Amino acid sequence: MPQLPDDLDAVAVRTWCSLALEALGRERAEIDAINVYPIADGDTGTNLYLTVESAAAAVEAVFAAHETGATAPATADAVRAMAHGALIGARGNSGTILAQLLRGMAEVLADGGDAAHLRRALTRAADAARRAVAHPVEGTVLTVAAAAAEAAEGEESDLRTVVHAAYDGALAALAKTPEQLAVLGRAGVVDAGGRGLVAVLGALVETVTGQAPVRGPRIVHGKAPTPVDGGSVLGLPVGGTPVEGVPAGGFPAGGVPEAGVPVGEGPLDCPENGVAGPAFEVIYLLEAGDEQVARLRTRLDALGDSLVVVGGDGLWHVHVHVDDAGAAVEAGVEAGRPYRIRITHFATESGHDLRVQAEPAQRAVVVVVPGDGLAGLCTEAGATTVIARPGEPPASGELVDAIRRAHAREVVLLPNDAALRHTAAAAAEQARTEGVRVALVPTRAAVQGIAALAVHEPDRGFDEDVVAMTAAAGATRYAELAVAERQSWTMAGICQAGDILGLIDGDVAVIGADVPATARTVLDRMLAAGGELVTLVLGEDVPDALAEALEEHVREGYLAVDTVVYRGGHQRAPLLIGVE
């Protein structure tokens, strides 16, 4: 049996993220089913899962990058990674608020993980989340978070007692949400976002105590409650305060409303008006200063509702419901640099108006690219793109979204990164459950994806097309240049901080002092085995003169070998190289 933590150190944070992801994975569909507020689009459970998935991936990256492996990373590194991962991967209204809750906790837990710090962390989290919402409403996840913090504040004991108190306080507050928010009472459900937070806090209890909490009766579709260990509270727990219009046993006769069916919902700051809210959900990450974000809040608040802006230190996650999606994005452009922009039309997503859905294409390609430049290139070639920014690999949910945006019966998925193989496989599996035929071509670098896309022919048979793209990718050797961050041992010897590393097929093969010389050496090693075409992808700050010099080097040394050059934009590596 693993040793239980006395405080929330890095290992405990890692375990918490893993258990929270498992819990939300188990309960995702149930949480989606009770999602009636602020928009009944049936995706709260999914959004929370994808947000925590991003947080967990960021924590795993910290552990993977830890140099010695003999000891765990610092707690501060783990909790900050958790918060940052949640911020960049936050989805929907609920995921955005959860990201702010985790950020608030991280601000305190970075200084210590004992009971006293956890109590303060829960309070900081609840306060930060409430401030992030333009017009807070009781009976939502904000109420549940505040109750958890208040219950924990009353405990002066050890860590285990504090986490149990926080969980019990959250669970009790969740049961009362239908009394506070009329739309929940009419539907006979508790708040979906609050339900997700209870799952996350339950994972924290299991992390600290080694046992998952017993969660009371489970009430489903108006049936009599039956005790289920580890079950979930979907409706009202037995013994809870009656809610007007809701039988004491739980759901009204209609049971859980179907996902996507409106049940008297309204905008977040006007929950009882009975009028459908704005048409679009707009989400983006934003690089901007505090003053610019303050002005942005004011402008977006005037444009729509459900406004939540979370983050800090120059990076923000913006979520708003509006009728004019373009104006919401333009406001972000005026405030700073928005990216990872996602616009959802509620009518299209929830099925309210299926007439707006166009007939799906027969086949499409979804490709992950490391920079804006390649995104433009692949888009021109007809592909749907997902940008993987430095240090921010896409989560499976982003890939599923891209497959949906491609709107095709058949999709070829090009992850272009060996580290994304599991993420891409999960996305492909999810898309298959939605009726899309998906083939995953295991491309390990962007240049392999370019080669595969070049031979794509949508008019031929699906299997034949996939085989041709796989063969083209497999015939392309890949390399990249990187700057060493510290002294370390590599397959090519010991490198020092600042050295230029030439990686061929993922392994360090060359250690050099400057980019041009290292690039020439890498090209020579790759072309020694033959080749007909060299592909160079230049990073944002790499001068055109380097490409010209490398083209001349290939032309003079290797007859009948052509060279093509692309601008990759803001990407991790200064230079990507492919040889076919």
C-alpha positions as CSV (number, residue, x, y, z in Angstrom):
1,M,0.0,0.0,0.0
2,P,1.5,3.4,-1.0
3,Q,2.4,5.7,1.8
4,L,-0.2,8.4,2.4
5,P,1.0,12.0,2.2
6,D,1.3,14.2,5.3
7,D,1.1,17.3,3.1
8,L,0.4,18.1,-0.5
9,D,3.8,17.6,-2.1
10,A,4.5,17.2,-5.8
11,V,3.8,13.5,-5.8
12,A,0.4,14.1,-4.1
13,V,-0.5,16.8,-6.6
14,R,0.3,14.4,-9.4
15,T,-1.8,11.7,-7.8
16,W,-4.7,14.2,-7.2
17,C,-4.7,15.2,-10.9
18,S,-4.7,11.6,-12.0
19,L,-7.5,10.6,-9.6
20,A,-9.6,13.7,-10.5
21,L,-9.2,12.8,-14.2
22,E,-10.4,9.3,-13.5
23,A,-13.3,10.5,-11.5
24,L,-14.5,13.0,-14.1
25,G,-14.0,10.3,-16.8
26,R,-16.3,8.0,-14.9
27,E,-18.9,10.7,-14.3
28,R,-18.6,12.8,-17.4
29,A,-21.7,11.5,-19.1
30,E,-23.8,11.9,-15.9
31,I,-22.6,15.5,-15.4
32,D,-23.3,16.2,-19.0
33,A,-26.9,14.9,-18.6
34,I,-27.7,17.4,-15.8
35,N,-26.1,20.4,-17.6
36,V,-29.1,22.9,-17.9
37,Y,-27.3,26.1,-16.8
38,P,-26.3,28.6,-18.0
39,I,-26.9,26.9,-21.4
40,A,-28.4,23.4,-21.7
41,D,-25.8,22.2,-24.1
42,G,-24.9,19.0,-22.2
43,D,-21.1,19.4,-22.1
44,T,-20.1,20.5,-18.6
45,G,-18.8,17.1,-17.7
46,T,-16.8,16.9,-20.9
47,N,-15.4,20.4,-20.4
48,L,-14.3,19.7,-16.9
49,Y,-12.7,16.4,-18.0
50,L,-10.7,18.2,-20.8
51,T,-9.6,20.9,-18.4
52,V,-8.3,18.5,-15.9
53,E,-6.7,16.4,-18.6
54,S,-4.7,19.5,-19.6
55,A,-3.7,20.1,-16.0
56,A,-2.6,16.5,-15.5
57,A,-0.6,16.5,-18.7
58,A,1.2,19.7,-17.5
59,V,2.1,18.0,-14.2
60,E,3.3,14.9,-15.9
61,A,5.6,17.1,-18.1
62,V,7.2,18.5,-15.0
63,F,8.0,15.0,-13.7
64,A,9.2,13.9,-17.1
65,A,11.6,17.0,-17.3
66,H,12.9,16.5,-13.8
67,E,16.6,16.0,-14.3
68,T,17.8,13.5,-11.7
69,G,14.8,11.3,-11.2
70,A,16.0,10.5,-7.7
71,T,13.7,13.0,-6.0
72,A,10.4,14.5,-7.0
73,P,10.1,18.0,-8.4
74,A,9.4,20.9,-6.0
75,T,5.8,21.3,-4.9
76,A,5.7,24.8,-6.3
77,D,6.6,23.5,-9.7
78,A,3.9,20.9,-9.7
79,V,1.1,23.1,-8.5
80,R,2.0,25.9,-10.9
81,A,2.1,23.4,-13.7
82,M,-1.3,22.2,-12.7
83,A,-2.7,25.7,-12.7
84,H,-1.1,26.6,-16.0
85,G,-2.2,23.4,-17.7
86,A,-5.8,24.0,-16.6
87,L,-5.6,27.6,-17.8
88,I,-4.4,26.8,-21.3
89,G,-6.7,23.8,-21.6
90,A,-9.9,25.2,-20.0
91,R,-13.1,24.5,-21.8
92,G,-16.4,26.1,-21.4
93,N,-17.8,28.2,-18.5
94,S,-17.3,25.4,-16.0
95,G,-13.7,24.5,-17.1
96,T,-12.7,28.2,-17.0
97,I,-13.9,28.6,-13.5
98,L,-12.2,25.4,-12.4
99,A,-9.0,26.7,-13.9
100,Q,-9.3,29.8,-11.7
101,L,-10.0,27.6,-8.7
102,L,-6.8,25.6,-9.3
103,R,-4.8,28.8,-9.9
104,G,-6.0,30.3,-6.6
105,M,-5.0,27.1,-4.8
106,A,-1.6,27.0,-6.5
107,E,-0.8,30.5,-5.3
108,V,-1.0,29.3,-1.7
109,L,0.1,25.7,-2.1
110,A,3.3,26.8,-3.8
111,D,4.5,27.9,-0.3
112,G,3.4,24.8,1.5
113,G,1.0,21.9,1.5
114,D,0.0,21.3,5.1
115,A,-3.5,21.7,6.6
116,A,-3.1,25.4,7.3
117,H,-2.0,26.1,3.7
118,L,-4.8,24.0,2.3
119,R,-7.4,25.9,4.2
120,R,-6.0,29.2,2.9
121,A,-5.7,27.7,-0.6
122,L,-9.4,26.8,-0.7
123,T,-10.4,30.3,0.5
124,R,-8.1,31.9,-2.0
125,A,-9.5,29.7,-4.8
126,A,-13.2,30.5,-4.0
127,D,-12.5,34.2,-3.8
128,A,-10.5,34.3,-7.0
129,A,-13.1,32.3,-9.0
130,R,-15.9,34.6,-7.7
131,R,-13.9,37.7,-8.8
132,A,-13.3,36.2,-12.3
133,V,-17.0,35.9,-13.0
134,A,-18.6,39.2,-14.2
135,H,-21.9,38.6,-12.5
136,P,-21.7,35.8,-9.9
137,V,-24.9,33.7,-9.3
138,E,-25.6,31.6,-6.2
139,G,-26.5,28.0,-6.7
140,T,-23.5,27.4,-9.1
141,V,-20.0,26.0,-8.7
142,L,-19.1,29.3,-7.0
143,T,-21.4,28.5,-4.2
144,V,-20.1,25.0,-3.8
145,A,-16.5,26.3,-3.8
146,A,-17.3,28.8,-1.1
147,A,-18.9,26.2,1.0
148,A,-15.9,23.9,0.7
149,A,-13.6,26.7,1.8
150,E,-15.9,27.7,4.7
151,A,-16.1,24.1,6.0
152,A,-12.3,23.7,5.8
153,E,-11.7,27.0,7.7
154,G,-13.5,25.5,10.7
155,E,-11.0,22.7,11.0
156,E,-7.7,23.2,12.8
157,S,-6.7,19.6,12.6
158,D,-4.5,17.6,10.2
159,L,-4.7,17.5,6.4
160,R,-7.0,14.5,6.3
161,T,-9.6,16.2,8.5
162,V,-9.4,19.4,6.4
163,V,-10.0,17.6,3.0
164,H,-12.9,15.6,4.4
165,A,-14.5,18.8,5.8
166,A,-14.1,20.6,2.5
167,Y,-15.6,17.7,0.6
168,D,-18.5,17.3,3.0
169,G,-19.2,21.1,2.9
170,A,-19.2,21.0,-0.9
171,L,-21.5,18.0,-1.1
172,A,-24.0,19.7,1.3
173,A,-23.9,22.9,-0.7
174,L,-24.4,21.0,-3.9
175,A,-27.6,19.4,-2.6
176,K,-29.0,22.9,-1.9
177,T,-28.3,24.4,-5.4
178,P,-31.8,23.7,-6.7
179,E,-33.2,25.9,-4.0
180,Q,-30.9,28.8,-5.0
181,L,-31.3,28.6,-8.8
182,A,-34.8,28.2,-10.2
183,V,-33.7,26.6,-13.5
184,L,-32.2,23.7,-11.5
185,G,-35.2,23.3,-9.3
186,R,-37.5,23.2,-12.3
187,A,-35.3,20.5,-13.9
188,G,-34.9,18.6,-10.6
189,V,-31.1,18.6,-10.8
190,V,-28.1,19.9,-9.0
191,D,-25.6,22.3,-10.6
192,A,-23.4,20.4,-13.1
193,G,-20.3,22.5,-12.5
194,G,-20.7,22.1,-8.7
195,R,-21.1,18.4,-9.2
196,G,-17.8,18.3,-11.1
197,L,-16.1,20.2,-8.3
198,V,-17.3,17.6,-5.8
199,A,-15.7,14.9,-7.9
200,V,-12.4,16.8,-8.0
201,L,-12.5,17.3,-4.2
202,G,-13.4,13.6,-3.8
203,A,-10.2,12.8,-5.7
204,L,-8.3,15.0,-3.2
205,V,-9.9,13.0,-0.3
206,E,-8.7,9.8,-1.9
207,T,-5.3,11.2,-2.5
208,V,-4.8,12.1,1.1
209,T,-6.6,9.3,2.9
210,G,-6.2,6.4,0.4
211,Q,-10.0,5.8,0.2
212,A,-12.6,7.4,-2.1
213,P,-15.4,9.0,-0.1
214,V,-18.8,7.3,0.0
215,R,-21.1,9.7,-1.9
216,G,-24.6,9.0,-0.7
217,P,-27.6,7.8,-2.7
218,R,-27.8,7.9,-6.5
219,I,-31.0,9.2,-8.0
220,V,-31.7,8.6,-11.7
221,H,-34.6,9.5,-13.9
222,G,-37.2,9.8,-11.1
223,K,-36.6,6.3,-9.8
224,A,-36.5,5.5,-6.1
225,P,-33.0,6.1,-4.7
226,T,-30.8,3.1,-4.0
227,P,-27.5,3.3,-2.1
228,V,-24.5,2.9,-4.3
229,D,-21.0,3.1,-2.8
230,G,-19.0,5.6,-4.7
231,G,-22.0,6.6,-6.7
232,S,-22.8,10.2,-7.7
233,V,-25.3,12.7,-6.6
234,L,-27.2,13.6,-9.7
235,G,-30.4,14.9,-8.1
236,L,-31.3,15.6,-4.5
237,P,-29.9,13.4,-1.8
238,V,-32.5,11.6,0.4
239,G,-33.4,13.7,3.4
240,G,-32.5,17.0,1.6
241,T,-34.7,20.0,1.8
242,P,-37.7,19.8,-0.5
243,V,-37.7,22.1,-3.5
244,E,-40.8,23.6,-4.9
245,G,-42.0,21.5,-7.9
246,V,-39.6,18.7,-7.2
247,P,-40.8,15.5,-5.5
248,A,-38.9,14.5,-2.3
249,G,-37.6,11.4,-4.1
250,G,-35.6,13.4,-6.6
251,F,-36.3,14.1,-10.3
252,P,-39.7,15.0,-11.5
253,A,-41.5,12.4,-13.7
254,G,-39.6,13.5,-16.8
255,G,-36.3,12.4,-15.3
256,V,-33.0,13.9,-16.3
257,P,-33.4,16.4,-19.2
258,E,-31.7,15.2,-22.4
259,A,-28.4,16.9,-23.2
260,G,-29.0,19.9,-25.5
261,V,-32.7,20.4,-24.6
262,P,-33.3,23.9,-23.2
263,V,-35.0,23.9,-19.8
264,G,-35.8,27.6,-19.1
265,E,-32.2,28.6,-19.2
266,G,-31.0,32.2,-19.3
267,P,-27.7,34.0,-19.3
268,L,-25.5,33.7,-16.3
269,D,-26.3,37.1,-14.9
270,C,-30.1,36.8,-15.5
271,P,-31.0,33.2,-14.7
272,E,-34.7,33.5,-14.4
273,N,-35.8,35.5,-17.4
274,G,-36.8,32.4,-19.4
275,V,-35.2,33.9,-22.6
276,A,-32.6,32.0,-24.5
277,G,-29.2,33.5,-24.3
278,P,-26.7,34.6,-26.9
279,A,-26.0,32.5,-30.0
280,F,-22.2,32.0,-29.6
281,E,-19.7,30.9,-27.0
282,V,-16.3,32.5,-27.6
283,I,-13.1,31.3,-25.9
284,Y,-9.5,32.3,-26.4
285,L,-6.2,32.5,-24.6
286,L,-4.9,36.1,-24.4
287,E,-1.5,37.5,-23.9
288,A,-2.1,41.0,-22.4
289,G,-1.3,43.2,-19.4
290,D,-3.6,43.8,-16.4
291,E,-4.8,47.2,-17.6
292,Q,-5.7,45.9,-21.0
293,V,-7.6,43.0,-19.5
294,A,-9.6,45.4,-17.2
295,R,-10.8,47.3,-20.2
296,L,-11.5,44.1,-22.1
297,R,-13.7,42.9,-19.2
298,T,-15.8,46.1,-19.5
299,R,-16.2,45.8,-23.2
300,L,-17.1,42.1,-23.2
301,D,-19.5,42.6,-20.4
302,A,-21.4,45.0,-22.6
303,L,-21.4,42.6,-25.6
304,G,-22.8,39.5,-23.8
305,D,-23.0,37.4,-20.7
306,S,-21.4,34.4,-18.9
307,L,-18.2,36.4,-18.9
308,V,-15.4,34.7,-17.1
309,V,-11.8,36.0,-17.4
310,V,-9.2,34.0,-15.5
311,G,-5.4,34.0,-15.3
312,G,-2.7,36.6,-14.7
313,D,1.0,37.3,-15.2
314,G,0.4,38.2,-18.8
315,L,-1.6,35.1,-19.8
316,W,-5.4,35.0,-19.6
317,H,-8.3,32.7,-20.5
318,V,-11.3,34.5,-21.8
319,H,-14.8,33.0,-22.0
320,V,-18.0,34.8,-23.0
321,H,-21.4,34.2,-24.6
322,V,-22.3,36.8,-27.3
323,D,-24.4,37.3,-30.4
324,D,-21.5,39.0,-32.2
325,A,-18.6,36.6,-32.1
326,G,-16.4,38.8,-34.3
327,A,-16.7,41.7,-31.9
328,A,-15.6,39.5,-29.0
329,V,-12.5,38.4,-30.9
330,E,-11.8,42.0,-32.0
331,A,-11.9,43.1,-28.4
332,G,-9.2,40.6,-27.7
333,V,-7.1,41.8,-30.5
334,E,-7.3,45.3,-29.2
335,A,-6.3,44.1,-25.7
336,G,-3.4,41.9,-26.7
337,R,-2.6,38.8,-28.7
338,P,-5.5,36.3,-28.7
339,Y,-4.9,32.7,-29.9
340,R,-6.5,29.3,-29.6
341,I,-9.7,31.0,-30.5
342,R,-12.7,28.7,-30.3
343,I,-16.2,29.9,-31.4
344,T,-19.2,27.6,-30.8
345,H,-22.6,28.3,-32.3
346,F,-25.0,26.9,-29.6
347,A,-27.7,26.1,-32.2
348,T,-25.3,24.0,-34.2
349,E,-23.6,22.3,-31.3
350,S,-26.7,21.4,-29.3
351,G,-28.9,20.5,-32.2
352,H,-31.5,23.2,-31.7
353,D,-31.5,24.0,-35.4
354,L,-30.2,21.1,-37.5
355,R,-31.0,22.9,-40.7
356,V,-27.9,24.9,-40.4
357,Q,-25.7,21.8,-40.6
358,A,-24.2,21.3,-44.0
359,E,-23.9,17.9,-45.6
360,P,-20.5,16.4,-44.3
361,A,-17.7,16.0,-46.8
362,Q,-16.6,12.5,-47.6
363,R,-13.0,12.9,-46.4
364,A,-10.8,15.4,-44.5
365,V,-7.4,15.6,-43.0
366,V,-6.7,17.0,-39.5
367,V,-3.1,17.9,-38.8
368,V,-1.2,19.2,-35.8
369,V,1.3,21.9,-36.6
370,P,4.0,23.6,-34.5
371,G,3.5,27.1,-35.8
372,D,1.2,29.6,-37.5
373,G,3.1,29.5,-40.7
374,L,2.6,25.8,-41.3
375,A,-1.0,26.2,-40.2
376,G,-1.6,28.5,-43.1
377,L,0.2,26.1,-45.5
378,C,-1.9,23.1,-44.4
379,T,-5.1,25.1,-44.5
380,E,-4.4,26.1,-48.1
381,A,-3.9,22.4,-48.8
382,G,-7.4,21.8,-47.4
383,A,-6.6,20.4,-44.0
384,T,-8.1,21.3,-40.6
385,T,-5.3,22.4,-38.3
386,V,-4.5,22.3,-34.6
387,I,-1.6,24.5,-33.5
388,A,0.8,23.0,-30.9
389,R,2.5,26.0,-29.3
390,P,5.8,25.7,-27.4
391,G,5.1,23.9,-24.1
392,E,1.4,23.7,-24.9
393,P,0.6,20.3,-26.6
394,P,-3.0,19.9,-27.6
395,A,-5.2,17.7,-25.4
396,S,-7.4,15.0,-26.9
397,G,-10.4,17.2,-26.7
398,E,-8.9,19.8,-29.0
399,L,-8.2,17.0,-31.5
400,V,-11.8,15.8,-31.2
401,D,-13.0,19.3,-31.8
402,A,-10.8,19.6,-34.9
403,I,-12.3,16.3,-36.2
404,R,-15.8,17.7,-35.7
405,R,-14.9,21.0,-37.4
406,A,-13.6,19.0,-40.4
407,H,-17.2,17.8,-40.7
408,A,-16.4,14.7,-42.8
409,R,-17.4,11.1,-42.8
410,E,-13.8,10.0,-43.0
411,V,-10.8,11.7,-41.4
412,V,-7.1,11.1,-41.5
413,L,-5.4,12.4,-38.4
414,L,-1.7,13.5,-38.5
415,P,-0.4,14.2,-34.9
416,N,3.2,15.1,-36.1
417,D,4.7,14.4,-32.7
418,A,5.6,11.1,-31.1
419,A,4.6,12.4,-27.7
420,L,1.0,12.9,-29.0
421,R,0.4,9.3,-30.1
422,H,-1.7,8.4,-27.1
423,T,-3.6,11.7,-27.1
424,A,-4.3,11.3,-30.8
425,A,-5.4,7.6,-30.4
426,A,-7.9,8.7,-27.7
427,A,-9.2,11.5,-29.9
428,A,-9.6,9.0,-32.8
429,E,-11.5,6.5,-30.6
430,Q,-13.8,9.3,-29.3
431,A,-14.6,10.4,-32.9
432,R,-15.3,6.8,-33.9
433,T,-18.0,6.6,-31.3
434,E,-19.6,9.6,-32.9
435,G,-19.8,7.8,-36.3
436,V,-16.7,9.2,-38.0
437,R,-14.3,6.8,-39.7
438,V,-10.8,7.9,-38.4
439,A,-7.4,6.7,-39.5
440,L,-4.4,7.7,-37.4
441,V,-1.2,8.0,-39.4
442,P,1.6,8.0,-36.7
443,T,3.6,11.0,-38.0
444,R,6.3,12.0,-35.6
445,A,7.3,15.4,-37.0
446,A,5.8,18.2,-39.0
447,V,7.8,17.5,-42.1
448,Q,6.4,13.9,-42.1
449,G,2.9,15.5,-42.0
450,I,3.8,17.7,-44.9
451,A,4.9,14.7,-46.9
452,A,1.8,12.8,-46.1
453,L,-0.5,15.8,-46.9
454,A,1.3,16.2,-50.3
455,V,0.2,12.8,-51.5
456,H,-3.4,13.0,-50.1
457,E,-6.0,12.3,-52.7
458,P,-9.6,12.5,-51.4
459,D,-11.1,11.0,-54.6
460,R,-9.4,7.6,-54.2
461,G,-10.4,4.9,-51.7
462,F,-10.0,5.6,-48.0
463,D,-7.7,2.7,-47.3
464,E,-5.6,3.4,-50.4
465,D,-5.3,7.1,-49.4
466,V,-4.2,6.2,-45.9
467,V,-1.6,3.7,-47.1
468,A,-0.1,6.3,-49.5
469,M,0.1,8.9,-46.8
470,T,1.6,6.5,-44.3
471,A,4.2,5.4,-46.8
472,A,5.1,9.1,-47.7
473,A,5.5,9.9,-44.0
474,G,7.5,6.8,-43.3
475,A,9.9,7.6,-46.2
476,T,10.7,11.0,-44.7
477,R,13.5,11.3,-42.2
478,Y,13.2,14.2,-39.9
479,A,15.5,16.4,-37.9
480,E,15.3,19.6,-35.8
481,L,17.7,22.0,-34.3
482,A,17.4,23.0,-30.6
483,V,19.2,25.0,-28.0
484,A,20.6,23.1,-25.0
485,E,19.1,24.6,-21.8
486,R,21.6,23.0,-19.4
487,Q,24.7,20.7,-19.4
488,S,23.7,17.1,-20.0
489,W,24.7,13.9,-21.5
490,T,23.5,13.0,-25.0
491,M,24.0,10.3,-27.6
492,A,26.5,12.6,-29.2
493,G,28.4,13.4,-26.0
494,I,28.2,16.0,-23.3
495,C,26.5,19.3,-24.3
496,Q,26.7,22.7,-22.5
497,A,24.0,25.2,-22.0
498,G,23.7,27.3,-25.1
499,D,25.0,24.6,-27.5
500,I,23.1,24.0,-30.7
501,L,21.8,20.4,-30.8
502,G,21.0,18.6,-34.0
503,L,18.4,15.9,-33.4
504,I,17.9,13.3,-36.2
505,D,14.8,11.0,-35.8
506,G,14.5,12.2,-32.2
507,D,18.0,11.5,-31.0
508,V,20.8,14.1,-30.6
509,A,23.3,13.4,-33.4
510,V,25.2,16.6,-33.6
511,I,26.4,19.2,-31.0
512,G,27.5,22.5,-32.5
513,A,28.3,26.1,-31.7
514,D,26.0,27.8,-34.2
515,V,22.9,27.1,-36.2
516,P,24.3,27.3,-39.8
517,A,27.2,24.9,-39.2
518,T,25.1,22.5,-37.2
519,A,22.4,22.5,-39.9
520,R,24.9,21.7,-42.6
521,T,26.3,18.8,-40.6
522,V,22.8,17.5,-39.9
523,L,22.0,17.7,-43.6
524,D,25.2,15.9,-44.6
525,R,24.4,13.0,-42.3
526,M,20.9,12.7,-43.5
527,L,21.8,12.9,-47.2
528,A,24.6,10.4,-46.8
529,A,21.9,7.7,-46.9
530,G,20.3,9.3,-50.1
531,G,17.4,11.5,-50.8
532,E,15.5,13.3,-53.4
533,L,13.9,16.2,-51.6
534,V,14.9,18.4,-48.6
535,T,12.3,20.3,-46.7
536,L,13.3,23.2,-44.5
537,V,10.9,24.8,-42.1
538,L,12.3,28.1,-40.6
539,G,11.3,29.4,-37.2
540,E,10.1,32.9,-36.6
541,D,13.4,34.6,-35.9
542,V,15.6,32.7,-38.4
543,P,16.8,34.9,-41.3
544,D,16.1,34.0,-44.9
545,A,19.9,34.0,-45.5
546,L,20.1,30.7,-43.6
547,A,17.7,29.0,-45.9
548,E,19.6,30.4,-49.0
549,A,22.9,29.1,-47.6
550,L,21.5,25.7,-46.9
551,E,19.9,25.5,-50.4
552,E,23.3,26.3,-51.9
553,H,25.0,23.7,-49.7
554,V,22.6,21.0,-51.0
555,R,22.8,22.2,-54.6
556,E,26.6,22.1,-54.6
557,G,27.0,18.8,-52.7
558,Y,24.1,16.7,-53.8
559,L,23.1,16.5,-57.5
560,A,19.4,16.0,-58.3
561,V,18.3,16.8,-54.8
562,D,15.7,19.6,-54.6
563,T,15.0,21.9,-51.7
564,V,11.7,23.5,-50.6
565,V,11.5,26.2,-47.8
566,Y,8.6,27.1,-45.6
567,R,8.1,29.6,-42.9
568,G,6.9,27.9,-39.7
569,G,6.2,31.0,-37.7
570,H,6.3,30.9,-33.9
571,Q,7.6,27.3,-33.3
572,R,9.7,25.6,-30.7
573,A,12.6,24.7,-33.0
574,P,14.5,27.3,-35.0
575,L,14.8,24.8,-37.9
576,L,13.0,21.7,-38.9
577,I,14.5,19.4,-41.6
578,G,12.9,16.7,-43.7
579,V,14.6,14.4,-46.2
580,E,12.6,12.3,-48.6
